[in-house]
Amino acid sequence: MHFTDLPTLNVLLNMTSAILLTFGFINIKKGNKERHKKFMVAALCSTATFLVSYLIYHFEVGSVPYPFHDWTRTVYFIILIPHVILAAVQLPFIIYIVRQAFTGNFEKHKRVAKYIWFVWMYVSITGMLVYYMLYLLPQFH
């Protein structure tokens, strides 16, 4: 594997995280706490792997500029800016809700998790959109 392969790995990890988050959500709504826990731990692992891969890629490659100067550039930044902000902001909250769950403080976990789940899902989905716009759209433009 080469550094140029990491964006594809990253989008697959984002997709995996979104799928796992969805199954975790479905299972907690059904009251299946054990399955919820398994899906959410798997989502946490997928997201953590993404973060490591993302940091390695950008350490080696640097920033990747958006290649177009048309109307899609505005759309790209409308997606990218909140994606980056929320990705940075969500990390301490994810750590908090995981800690609350593993220490049995489920009321505190639930109080924050019901919001951070949507942020985590948004960041995963918009990460896939950013990948598409940076790496796939230029092939069709």
C-alpha positions in Angstrom: 0.0 0.0 0.0 1.2 3.5 -0.9 0.3 6.8 0.6 -1.8 7.6 -2.4 -4.1 4.7 -1.5 -4.9 6.1 1.9 -7.8 8.4 0.7 -9.6 5.3 -0.6 -9.0 3.5 2.6 -10.2 6.6 4.5 -13.5 6.7 2.6 -14.1 3.0 3.2 -13.5 3.6 6.9 -15.9 6.5 6.9 -18.5 4.4 5.1 -17.9 1.6 7.6 -18.3 4.0 10.5 -21.6 5.3 9.1 -23.0 1.8 8.7 -21.9 0.7 12.1 -23.4 3.9 13.7 -26.6 3.1 11.9 -26.8 -0.4 13.3 -25.8 0.8 16.7 -28.6 3.3 16.6 -31.1 0.7 15.5 -30.1 -1.7 18.2 -30.4 0.8 21.0 -33.8 1.8 19.8 -34.8 -1.9 19.9 -33.4 -2.1 23.4 -30.6 -4.5 22.5 -27.9 -2.9 24.6 -25.3 -5.7 24.0 -25.6 -5.5 20.2 -25.6 -1.7 20.4 -22.4 -1.8 22.4 -20.7 -4.1 19.8 -21.7 -1.9 16.9 -20.6 1.3 18.7 -17.2 -0.2 19.7 -16.7 -1.3 16.1 -17.7 2.3 14.9 -15.2 3.7 17.4 -12.4 1.4 16.1 -13.3 2.3 12.5 -13.2 6.0 13.2 -10.0 5.7 15.2 -8.3 3.8 12.3 -9.6 6.5 9.9 -8.1 9.2 12.1 -4.7 7.5 12.2 -4.7 6.9 8.4 -5.9 10.5 7.7 -3.1 12.0 9.8 -0.5 9.8 8.2 -1.7 10.7 4.7 -1.8 14.5 5.4 1.6 14.3 7.2 3.1 12.8 4.1 1.1 14.5 1.3 0.1 17.8 2.9 -3.1 19.7 2.0 -4.9 18.7 -1.1 -6.4 21.7 -2.8 -9.8 21.6 -4.5 -9.0 21.5 -8.2 -11.9 23.5 -9.7 -12.8 27.2 -9.7 -16.5 26.8 -10.7 -19.8 26.6 -8.7 -18.7 23.2 -7.2 -16.0 25.0 -5.3 -18.6 26.8 -3.2 -20.5 23.6 -2.6 -17.2 21.9 -1.6 -16.4 24.5 1.0 -20.0 24.5 2.3 -19.5 20.8 3.0 -15.9 21.0 4.1 -15.9 23.8 6.6 -18.6 22.4 9.0 -17.1 18.9 8.4 -13.7 19.9 9.7 -15.1 22.0 12.6 -17.4 19.2 13.8 -14.8 16.5 13.3 -12.5 18.4 15.7 -15.2 19.2 18.1 -16.7 15.7 18.3 -13.6 13.9 19.5 -13.7 14.9 23.2 -17.4 14.3 23.2 -17.0 10.8 21.8 -14.3 10.1 24.4 -16.7 11.4 27.1 -19.7 9.2 26.0 -17.5 6.1 25.7 -16.1 6.7 29.1 -19.6 7.2 30.6 -20.9 4.0 28.9 -17.9 1.9 30.1 -18.2 3.2 33.7 -22.0 2.6 33.8 -23.1 6.2 33.8 -25.8 5.5 31.2 -27.9 8.6 31.9 -24.9 10.9 31.3 -23.9 8.8 28.3 -27.5 9.0 26.8 -27.8 12.7 27.4 -24.8 13.5 25.3 -24.8 10.5 22.9 -28.2 11.5 21.5 -26.6 14.6 20.0 -23.1 13.4 19.3 -24.4 10.4 17.3 -25.8 12.8 14.7 -22.6 14.8 14.6 -20.6 11.6 14.2 -22.9 10.4 11.4 -22.7 13.9 9.7 -18.9 13.9 9.8 -18.8 10.3 8.4 -21.2 11.1 5.5 -19.6 14.5 4.7 -16.2 12.8 4.8 -17.4 10.6 2.0 -18.7 13.6 0.0 -15.3 15.4 0.4 -13.6 12.3 -0.9 -15.9 12.2 -3.9 -15.3 15.9 -4.7 -11.5 15.8 -4.3 -10.7 12.4 -5.8 -13.5 11.2 -8.0 -15.2 14.3 -9.4 -12.0 15.3 -11.2 -12.2 12.1 -13.3 -15.6 13.2 -14.6 -15.2 16.9 -14.8 
